[in-house]
Amino acid sequence: MWIKSSKQVVITGKWALLTIFLLAQTAMPEENSDKILLRLVNGSQKIELDRGALEALPQTRFETETIWTDRILAFSGPTLMSVLELAGIAGQPVVATAVNAYEARIPVDLIEEDAPIIATRMNGEAFGRRQKGPLWIVFPFDRDRRFQSEKVFSSSVWQLIHLRPVGD
């Protein structure tokens, strides 16, 4: 018989609500301050940073358009250099790894005092994986033509989870 009992419909309804809830959770920015967002490794030294630790560092903010977005956005977060200094790996090329295992080797000449940043906020708000977050290495692409090269674009790792020196 093709008619479902009311009990089956209620169960189906609960599963539908659970599915909607879970989908909403994945779309929401990850504001949980105690969740580890970034791991840095330098030999035997391992540092884990949550949102609070990243946002406690001096913040840099700039507006830029990217090749992945359709308008100018404001990005803010600590500079990559300041984060690398925490692990004692400033002044070295680093490997940045994304959640999907994409890796980019970022040469020293791309890591400056004020750029790139590890963006923790976009337009003042934390952003989730669907928006390339919660961490994204962003350069001020509009500031100078030197930030508009394939080397820079490939170093702009979104959904960043791990940094280590080349060779580690």
ZILINWO-V360728 format. One line per field, one symbol per residue. phi: phi as a letter, one per 40 degrees, with the letter a starting at -180 (. if undefined). burial: # if it has 24 or more other ideal C-beta (glycine too) atoms within 12 Angstrom, else .. A space follows every 50 residues. Layout:
BEGIN
phi: ???
burial: ???
END
This chain:
BEGIN
phi: .ccccccccccdcccccccccccccccccccdccccbabbbbgccbbbbc ddcccccdbbbababbcbbbacbcbaiccdcccccdcgbcgbcbbbbccc gcbbcbcdccbbdbacbccbbbfgbcbcccbgbcbacbbcdccacccbbc ccdccccbfcbabacdgc
burial: ............................##......######....#.#. #.###.#..###.#.#..#...############.##.##.########. ...#.#...###..########...####.###########.....#... .#..###########...
END
